[in-house]
């Protein structure tokens, strides 16, 4: 089974969302920033923060010159703030070791601190038009249904998933065709072939979809764990960071204690923020964002 590249790319040309990191004038740095921000964060929340970041830090060297505290504060409510520190570290390496230019090949991108398999391939494909399999949750779902006839992708397997998508990429001397196919595959999963209530009637590859041909069998594999947020350590860590983002001065422990009533969980979360480098303790025992004391 395969997916007709021309059909999918044509659909992408008329149906894709107009996102600024897809514009021809977006720099590879802009693409890299978008890819890091978009991991586990919806587009609507990323858009305003991405625009603010690119206005403030239009080049890797600009971000590298900022303090870690400035970077964490500017990350705002995107969640998973360690991504901000990883992006800052990657920007420093790009500025110092690559002439302030984001590398274009996967292997060199993988050599940057904090850049993993997905981000490296996404930047190579979407910033430079390279032929590279880009696999996220949306892509895995489309491939599971359209190619394998399964209702869901099941547990991820990096090597298997990369092989699956690699086999689907169009060949030919023009690598940009494969890059556009990768973007289209991802967009199809985000807009049409969604996890819940897929819009199959609007799907450009409906006629060849293996899941449709099999009668849309229900997924029988391992259930995905239900994710909650309220009351989790992630939630408490975010509340503690909110206190520090709201001031430019270090704060007393008593002020952080007001953020969450469960002392044991609160203190454990504060310890984890200190260990992750997202919070620092001053010599007099107060707390601040990194580099802001």
C-alpha positions as CSV (number, residue, x, y, z in Angstrom):
1,X,0.0,0.0,0.0
2,X,1.1,3.6,-0.6
3,X,-0.2,7.1,-0.6
4,X,-0.5,9.0,-3.9
5,X,1.9,11.9,-3.4
6,X,0.5,14.1,-6.2
7,X,-3.0,13.8,-4.8
8,X,-1.9,14.7,-1.3
9,X,0.3,17.5,-2.3
10,X,-2.4,19.0,-4.5
11,X,-4.8,18.9,-1.5
12,X,-2.2,20.6,0.7
13,X,-1.8,23.4,-1.8
14,X,-5.5,24.3,-1.5
15,X,-6.3,23.3,2.1
16,X,-3.3,23.9,4.3
17,X,-3.4,26.4,7.1
18,X,-1.7,29.7,6.4
19,X,1.0,29.6,9.1
20,X,3.8,32.1,9.2
21,X,6.6,29.5,9.6
22,X,5.5,28.1,6.2
23,X,5.9,31.4,4.4
24,X,8.7,31.6,1.8
25,X,10.3,34.5,3.8
26,X,10.5,32.5,7.0
27,X,14.1,31.8,7.9
28,X,15.4,28.4,9.0
29,X,15.8,29.8,12.5
30,X,12.1,30.7,12.4
31,X,11.3,27.1,11.4
32,X,13.4,25.7,14.2
33,X,11.8,27.8,16.8
34,X,8.3,26.8,15.6
35,X,9.1,23.1,15.6
36,X,10.4,23.2,19.2
37,X,7.4,25.2,20.3
38,X,4.8,23.1,18.5
39,X,5.9,19.9,20.3
40,X,3.0,19.1,22.6
41,X,1.5,22.6,22.3
42,X,-1.4,23.6,20.0
43,X,-0.8,26.0,17.0
44,X,-3.2,28.6,18.4
45,X,-1.1,28.9,21.6
46,X,2.2,28.9,19.7
47,X,1.4,31.6,17.1
48,X,1.6,34.7,19.3
49,X,4.6,33.5,21.3
50,X,6.5,32.5,18.1
51,X,5.9,35.9,16.6
52,X,7.1,37.7,19.8
53,X,10.2,35.5,19.9
54,X,11.1,36.1,16.2
55,X,10.7,39.9,16.7
56,X,12.8,39.9,19.8
57,X,15.4,37.3,18.8
58,X,15.5,37.1,14.9
59,X,18.7,35.2,14.8
60,X,20.2,32.4,17.0
61,X,22.9,34.8,18.3
62,X,20.2,37.2,19.5
63,X,18.6,34.4,21.6
64,X,22.1,33.2,22.7
65,X,22.8,36.6,24.2
66,X,19.7,36.6,26.3
67,X,19.8,35.2,29.9
68,X,18.1,32.0,30.6
69,X,15.7,33.8,32.8
70,X,14.6,36.1,30.0
71,X,14.1,33.0,27.8
72,X,12.0,31.1,30.4
73,X,9.9,34.2,31.1
74,X,9.3,34.8,27.3
75,X,8.3,31.1,27.0
76,X,5.1,32.0,28.9
77,X,2.4,29.4,29.1
78,X,3.5,27.1,26.3
79,X,4.3,24.4,28.8
80,X,7.3,22.0,29.1
81,X,9.6,25.0,29.8
82,X,12.7,22.9,29.6
83,X,12.2,23.3,25.8
84,X,13.1,27.0,26.2
85,X,16.4,26.2,27.8
86,X,17.2,23.6,25.2
87,X,16.4,26.1,22.4
88,X,18.7,28.6,24.1
89,X,21.5,26.1,24.3
90,X,21.0,25.1,20.6
91,X,21.0,28.8,19.6
92,X,24.3,29.3,21.4
93,X,25.9,26.3,19.5
94,X,24.5,27.6,16.2
95,X,25.9,31.1,16.8
96,X,29.3,29.8,18.1
97,X,29.9,26.8,15.8
98,X,27.8,27.3,12.6
99,X,28.2,31.0,11.8
100,X,24.7,31.9,13.1
101,X,23.1,29.7,10.4
102,X,20.9,26.8,11.2
103,X,22.5,23.6,9.7
104,X,20.6,22.1,6.8
105,X,21.4,18.3,7.1
106,X,19.9,15.9,9.6
107,X,23.2,14.6,11.0
108,X,24.5,18.1,11.8
109,X,21.2,19.1,13.3
110,X,21.2,16.1,15.5
111,X,24.6,17.2,16.7
112,X,23.1,20.3,18.2
113,X,22.3,20.2,21.9
114,X,18.7,19.5,22.7
115,X,17.7,18.7,19.1
116,X,16.2,15.2,18.7
117,X,15.2,13.0,15.8
118,X,11.9,14.7,15.0
119,X,13.1,18.2,15.2
120,X,16.2,17.6,13.1
121,X,14.2,16.0,10.3
122,X,11.5,18.6,10.4
123,X,14.0,21.4,10.1
124,X,15.8,19.7,7.2
125,X,12.5,19.1,5.4
126,X,10.5,22.3,6.1
127,X,13.3,24.9,6.2
128,X,15.5,23.5,3.5
129,X,13.3,21.3,1.4
130,X,15.3,18.1,2.1
131,X,14.0,14.6,1.7
132,X,13.6,13.4,5.3
133,X,10.9,11.3,7.0
134,X,9.2,13.5,9.5
135,X,7.1,11.6,12.0
136,X,4.8,13.0,14.7
137,X,1.6,11.7,16.2
138,X,-0.5,13.0,13.3
139,X,1.7,11.3,10.7
140,X,1.7,8.0,12.6
141,X,-2.1,8.0,12.6
142,X,-2.4,8.7,8.9
143,X,0.0,6.0,8.0
144,X,-1.7,3.5,10.4
145,X,-5.0,4.1,8.7
146,X,-4.2,4.8,5.1
147,X,-1.4,2.2,4.7
148,X,-1.9,-0.4,7.4
149,X,-5.7,-0.3,7.8
150,X,-5.6,0.2,11.6
151,X,-7.7,2.6,13.5
152,X,-4.8,4.0,15.5
153,X,-1.0,3.7,15.3
154,X,-0.5,2.0,18.6
155,X,2.7,2.5,20.7
156,X,5.5,4.3,18.8
157,X,8.6,2.7,17.4
158,X,11.0,5.2,16.1
159,X,12.8,2.9,13.6
160,X,9.6,1.3,12.3
161,X,7.8,4.6,12.0
162,X,10.7,6.2,10.2
163,X,10.9,3.3,7.8
164,X,7.2,3.5,7.1
165,X,7.3,7.2,6.2
166,X,10.6,6.9,4.3
167,X,9.0,4.3,2.0
168,X,6.1,6.7,1.3
169,X,8.3,9.8,0.3
170,X,8.3,10.4,-3.4
171,X,11.6,9.8,-5.1
172,X,13.3,12.1,-7.7
173,X,15.9,14.7,-8.0
174,X,13.6,17.4,-6.6
175,X,13.8,16.8,-2.8
176,X,11.4,19.6,-2.2
177,X,8.6,17.4,-3.5
178,X,9.3,14.9,-0.7
179,X,9.5,17.8,1.8
180,X,6.1,19.1,0.7
181,X,4.6,15.6,1.0
182,X,5.9,15.4,4.6
183,X,4.1,18.6,5.4
184,X,1.0,17.5,3.7
185,X,0.9,14.2,5.5
186,X,1.2,16.0,8.8
187,X,-1.5,18.5,7.9
188,X,-3.9,15.7,6.9
189,X,-3.6,14.2,10.3
190,X,-4.1,17.6,12.0
191,X,-7.1,18.7,10.0
192,X,-8.9,15.6,8.5
193,X,-7.6,12.3,9.8
194,X,-8.0,13.3,13.4
195,X,-7.9,11.0,16.4
196,X,-11.6,11.6,17.2
197,X,-14.3,12.1,14.6
198,X,-12.1,11.9,11.4
199,X,-13.6,13.8,8.5
200,X,-13.2,10.9,6.1
201,X,-15.7,12.5,3.5
202,X,-13.2,15.4,3.1
203,X,-10.1,13.2,2.8
204,X,-8.2,13.4,-0.5
205,X,-7.0,9.8,-0.2
206,X,-10.3,8.3,0.8
207,X,-10.6,6.0,-2.2
208,X,-7.3,4.3,-1.5
209,X,-7.4,4.3,2.3
210,X,-6.7,0.8,3.7
211,X,-8.8,1.6,6.8
212,X,-11.8,2.5,4.7
213,X,-11.4,-0.6,2.5
214,X,-11.3,-2.8,5.6
215,X,-14.6,-1.3,6.9
216,X,-13.0,1.1,9.5
217,X,-12.2,-1.6,12.1
218,X,-12.0,-0.4,15.7
219,X,-8.6,-0.1,17.2
220,X,-7.9,-3.1,19.5
221,X,-4.3,-2.3,20.6
222,X,-3.1,-0.9,24.0
223,X,-5.2,2.0,25.2
224,X,-3.4,5.4,25.4
225,X,-3.2,6.7,29.0
226,X,-5.6,9.5,29.7
227,X,-3.7,12.7,30.4
228,X,-4.9,15.0,33.0
229,X,-3.3,18.3,34.1
230,X,-4.9,19.7,37.2
231,X,-3.0,18.7,40.3
232,X,-0.2,17.0,38.5
233,X,3.5,17.9,39.1
234,X,3.4,19.7,35.7
235,X,0.6,21.9,36.9
236,X,2.4,22.7,40.2
237,X,5.7,23.4,38.5
238,X,3.8,25.8,36.2
239,X,2.2,27.6,39.2
240,X,5.6,28.1,40.8
241,X,7.1,29.4,37.6
242,X,4.2,31.8,37.2
243,X,5.1,33.4,40.6
244,X,8.7,34.0,39.4
245,X,7.6,35.2,36.0
246,X,5.5,37.8,37.7
247,X,8.4,39.6,39.3
248,X,11.9,40.8,38.4
249,X,13.2,40.2,41.9
250,X,14.0,37.0,43.8
251,X,11.1,35.9,46.0
252,X,11.0,34.4,49.5
253,X,10.0,30.7,49.9
254,X,6.9,31.8,51.7
255,X,5.6,33.5,48.6
256,X,6.1,30.3,46.6
257,X,4.3,28.4,49.3
258,X,1.1,30.3,48.5
259,X,1.0,28.8,45.0
260,X,0.0,25.3,46.0
261,X,-1.4,24.0,49.3
262,X,0.2,20.5,49.4
263,X,3.6,21.2,50.9
264,X,5.2,17.8,50.0
265,X,4.3,18.0,46.4
266,X,5.1,21.7,46.2
267,X,8.5,21.3,47.6
268,X,9.3,18.3,45.4
269,X,8.3,20.3,42.4
270,X,10.5,23.2,43.5
271,X,13.4,20.8,43.9
272,X,12.8,19.5,40.4
273,X,12.7,23.0,38.9
274,X,16.1,23.7,40.6
275,X,17.5,20.4,39.3
276,X,16.3,21.3,35.7
277,X,17.9,24.7,35.9
278,X,14.6,26.5,35.5
279,X,14.9,28.1,38.9
280,X,17.9,29.2,40.9
281,X,18.3,29.9,44.7
282,X,20.2,32.9,45.8
283,X,22.8,33.0,48.6
284,X,20.2,34.4,51.0
285,X,17.8,31.6,50.3
286,X,15.3,33.3,47.9
287,X,14.3,32.0,44.5
288,X,14.5,33.4,40.9
289,X,14.5,32.5,37.3
290,X,18.0,31.5,36.1
291,X,20.4,34.4,35.8
292,X,18.0,36.9,37.4
293,X,19.6,37.5,40.8
